Amino acid sequence: MTTGRLPDHEQRILDEVERALRRDRRLDRRLRTGRLRRRPDLSRVTHYRPHVLTVGLWLAVSIALLVTGIVTSRPAVIWTFAAVWPLTLFAVFRLVCRWTER
């Protein structure tokens, strides 16, 4: 098989197919949204600015889960606390950083 130019009739068919694909909006949307990023976008995490009420809610939920986990010793409660606590600490840390920027 040669790597030369396509015959005219095949080139016209290829051009028609390409035009039809460019007009297909659904295909275009799927191709645009189907791309995977190589690295996660950490800019959203670094620019997170929690409100005092949000941090208060996280702290209340964490303390309630801590007390409930100590009293009941249920694994589900303990694992839920283990999942919520780092998020609470991160929110508190970001809030303290925001307060000290001023």
Protein Blocks (a to p, Z undefined) as FASTA:
>chain_A
ZZbdcdfklmmmmmmmmmmmmmmmklmmmmmmmpccfbdcfklmmmpccdfklmmmmmmm
mmmmmmmmmmnopaklmmmmmmmmmmmmmmmmmmmmmmmmZZ
